[in-house]
Amino acid sequence: MFVPSRIYNEEHELFRSSVAEFTAKEIVPNDPEWEKNQMVTREIWQKLGENGFLCMQVDEQYGGLGLKDFRYSALFIEEVSKSGCAGPAIGFSLHTDIVCPYLEHYGSEELKQRLLPDCVSGKKILAVAMTEPGAGSDLQGMKTTAVDMGDHYLVNGSKTFITNGYLSDVVVVAVKTNPSLGAKGISLVVIEEGMEGFTKGRPFHKMGLHSQDTCELFFDNVKVPKGNLLGKEGEGFKYLMTELAQERLVVAIGALAAAEGVFTETVEYTKTRMAFGKSIAELQNTRFKLAEMFGDVQEGRMFIERCIELHCAGKLDAAMASMAKQRMSDMQCRVADECVQLHGGYGYIWEYRAARAYADARVQRIYAGTNEIMKELVARKVLS
């Protein structure tokens, strides 16, 4: 139906097939149970690791495959998101493409040797903690502190809306090491499961993404070794801004694939649903709506593939990544809403994919930076 991709070669397509097969066998059948439990199992993380689907970019010396081609990650995100299992898709991609790079790029050799092999195998699950109850997207307004105690930091505070939070073993936490310096006083530390004073709240019962564990994290005089500092003290805000471009591209890829998945399912539904003596696909309103959605998804595909090309060449800037995140998540919500409408009353029933797609899509416009902030970042480039 859609124009074939122009950025993937034969090896990429073989990889896509293996991800699709794994998703159909190991993820789709289990997602309903995971939704009831509000989280996936540790078993699926280990199966992902066994099949080489986690942290593929990590160097071989740390147990990874050394695949520096981001297109493999993009294909993994696409196939899992396209299946309609948005909760697992977000958790897996956050682990591999959002949190792991902080360890790779800014962790000490000791930290990488100790943690990365278990991240690749799925034994340890990663999360990143930036958002706070009273700060939201305003990272400079965070209140979590890390006080220098000589050979360690003493961390106090809390974080909220943390993806993979409940199952997490390793968390990259944004803290204030010098509250008087604003953004220049922010640092990143690694807090690990089992550290005294580190506790987790119960998983939130969310509107959507029911199989994705999201919770609050609490830090009460947590002793964090100096070796768990990522990069240099006071450089955390810069590191966050550097890595956010890939994070927002990851969200955009998932949004596009999810929209494509629910659209494709809805096309088939309209061919079989009868009304007024004919399939609803034969009604002009249905046909016009399908044409509009098809155009939205196809345009999105061409735009995102260009963004992937730019990212692979090291040329995707913050404004372009922000535009991709904003436009694709807006489009995803629009398509999901239209698909619900075309399903009629059944579109409001949770067992139908359109209902889940609608509920899962809404948060895409909020996390990784709200779409209002994305527009502000784009506007700054326009006016510069």
Secondary structure, 3 states (H helix, E strand, C coil): CCCCCCCCCHHHHHHHHHHHHHHHHHHCCCHHHHHHHCCCCHHHHHHHHHCCCCCCCCCHHHCCCCCCCHHHHHHHHHHHHHCCCHHHHHHHHHHHHHHHHHHHHHCCHHHHHHHHHHHHHCCCCEEEECCCCCCCCCHHHCCCEEEECCCEEEEEEEEEEEECCCCCCEEEEEEECCHHHHHHHEEEEEEECCCCCEEECCCCCCCCCCCCCEEEEEEEEEEEEHHHEECCCCCHHHHHHHHHHHHHHHHHHHHHHHHHHHHHHHHHHHHHCEECCEEHHHCHHHHHHHHHHHHHHHHHHHHHHHHHHHHHCCCCCHHHHHHHHHHHHHHHHHHHHHHHHHHHHHHHCCCCHHHHHHHHHHHHHCCCCCHHHHHHHHHHHHHC
